[in-house]
Amino acid sequence: MAYQNITASLSPQDIQEIKAALQTVQKKMPFLITLSTEERRKLVKMGDKSPVYG
C-alpha cells in the first residue's frame, strides 16, 4: 500500500550497508528462528483490550 505523504529513496551503498547490518544482527542472535505460517497462526495474539506494559 503506497502512502502519498511519504517519499523515500536509498542509494545502492545505503542498501548494502543495511544488508550488512542485518547480517550482523543474525550472527549476533543465532537463536532467532523462522516460523512457518501455521506456527504463526497458532501464536496467541493480543487484542485491542489487552493491557500494554512499558
N, C-alpha and C positions, 0 to 999 in steps of 0.2 A: 504494500500500500504506500503510495507516494504522498508526501506532505508538501504542500505548495510553499510553506514558510521556512523550509529547511533546504539549504543548499550546502553541499559539501563535496570536496574533491581531495583525493590523496595522490601524492606523487608516487611513482614506482619505488623510489627509495623509502618513502614512508611505509608502503605496503611491505617491503622486505623487512624493515625494522619491526613492524608489528608481528609479522610471521615469526621472526627470530625471538621476540619476547614471548609469544605463545609457546614456542618450543621450550624455552627456558622454564616456563611455568609447568609444562608437562613433565620435564625432567625432575623438577624440584618436588612434584607431587605425584609420584608414581602410583599412589593408592587410589587415584581417581579412576572410575570405571565408566564404561558406556552402557547405558541401559537400553534394552530393546523397547519397542513401542508397547508391548504387552506389560513389561515391567513398570514402565512409567504410568500406565493406566491403573495399575494396582496400588500405586502410592496414595497415601492419604493426602487429600487436598484441603487447603484452608479456604473457608468460605468468607463471605462478607462480614459475618458476625464473630469471626474468630478474634481473640484478643491479640494485639500486636505489642510485643515487648521490645524495648530498646531505648 
